């Protein structure tokens, strides 16, 4: 999780973050955090990792609560070619962004395009 915390601290779009929950054992880690982006949007982070699993949900929303995008790998939507990876924006779509670093880059690109 040290790599994730470095992303929280060094990302040009993250203003602040709060760790909501953290659990660690000899073979797994779980982290839940709330991040405030520099434009005021919120990004909710949940990730569980072990030797055999990587379960995630990254939920980006406007301050009033409207969904921008949620990336996750819940094992449903088998019809998607990227199963189990998918995103809701708010319609369901295939997702190739499967790490938090990928998601941050995607959000950065979206925010940058909104400035143009």
C-alpha positions, -999 to 999 in steps of 0.1 A, spaced: 0 0 0 30 23 2 29 27 -36 -8 38 -33 0 63 -5 27 78 -27 2 82 -55 -22 100 -31 6 124 -20 22 130 -54 -8 132 -78 -13 167 -93 -51 163 -90 -54 152 -54 -58 180 -28 -63 160 4 -71 125 15 -84 107 46 -77 71 54 -111 56 65 -100 21 72 -68 0 69 -63 -36 77 -32 -57 73 -23 -93 79 7 -114 69 -8 -121 35 -33 -93 27 -40 -56 29 -72 -36 28 -74 2 23 -104 25 22 -99 62 17 -117 94 7 -98 118 -16 -108 154 -24 -96 165 -58 -83 200 -65 -115 208 -85 -136 199 -54 -147 164 -67 -145 134 -45 -129 100 -52 -136 71 -29 -109 44 -29 -113 8 -18 -88 -19 -25 -80 -54 -11 -49 -72 -22 -35 -106 -13 -12 -131 -31 -42 -144 -50 -67 -114 -53 -69 -78 -62 -104 -64 -55 -110 -27 -61 -136 0 -64 -127 36 -73 -158 59 -72 -154 94 -86 -183 119 -80 -192 155 -80 -194 172 -46 -232 170 -46 -230 133 -51 -236 128 -89 -216 99 -103 -188 107 -128 -172 72 -130 -169 41 -108 -143 15 -118 -146 -19 -102 -140 -56 -107 -171 -71 -90 -175 -104 -108 -207 -96 -127 -213 -83 -163 -197 -113 -179 -209 -100 -213 -180 -74 -213 -148 -83 -230 -128 -69 -201 -147 -90 -175 -145 -86 -145 -131 -51 -150 -158 -25 -159 -169 10 -152 -201 29 -146 -202 64 -161 -231 62 -154 -238 36 -182 -219 3 -180 -188 1 -201 -157 -21 -205 -127 -8 -186 -91 -12 -193 -81 10 -163 -75 -17 -138 -50 -1 -113 -54 31 -93 -25 47 -112 -44 40 -145 -76 55 -130 -57 86 -118 -43 91 -153 -78 87 -168 -93 113 -144 -64 137 -152 -71 133 -189 -108 140 -184 -102 170 -162 -76 184 -186 -100 180 -216 -127 199 -196 -103 229 -194 -99 231 -232 
